[in-house]
Amino acid sequence: MEYVNLYLIHWPLPRQDTYVETWRAMIKLREDGLVRSIGVSNFTAEHLDRIIGETGVAPSVNQIELHPGFPQDEMRRVDAERGIVTQSWRPLGKGRLLDAPAVVEAAGFHGVTPAQVILRWLHQLGTVPIPKSSDPRRQQENFDIFRFNLREPEMERISAMAGGRLGGDPDTHEEF
């Protein structure tokens, strides 16, 4: 392999406080042609402002937990203001949102699956969902979200499902 398309810092790990140093190393990898794009995962506005302020380089992507139960309006706005693409990890909320009335009703109206409704909702928000599935049929369904558009009332009902984070908090989460 000659290069990596996208390389991310997975968590800021604030207690270790090495993410700016790591970001500088990733900038160098990109400059050396070993990486095409560099980004981050689970970074807050403060984390982003720090790496951008200290290096002058914004990430191309910020991959964050984002689903109808945790729509992250403010973080999506922050990313957009900085020219950062927001990617959604855990876009289906661990499957917990697939039977929510707003999702089921929209799926029935459009003749699609509840998962397709959620992925389309994310796409219409301007984010890039990255669903996980090992089932080829579901993988194909996950790609087939461009033949319908959710109506504004559907978008609003799904956005109003907010219930909270399912994963770690970027300000405190430590993997190591």
Buried (B, 14 or more C-beta within 10 A) or exposed (E): EEEBEEBBBEBBBBEEEEBBEBBEEBBEBBEEEBBEBBBBBBBBBEBBBBBBEEEEBBBBBBBBBBBBBBBBEEBBEBBEEBEBBBBBBBBBBEEBBBEBEBBBBBBEEBEBBBBBBBBBBBBBBEBBBBBEEEEEEBEEBBEBBEEBEBEEEBBEBBBEBEEEBEBEEBEEBEEE
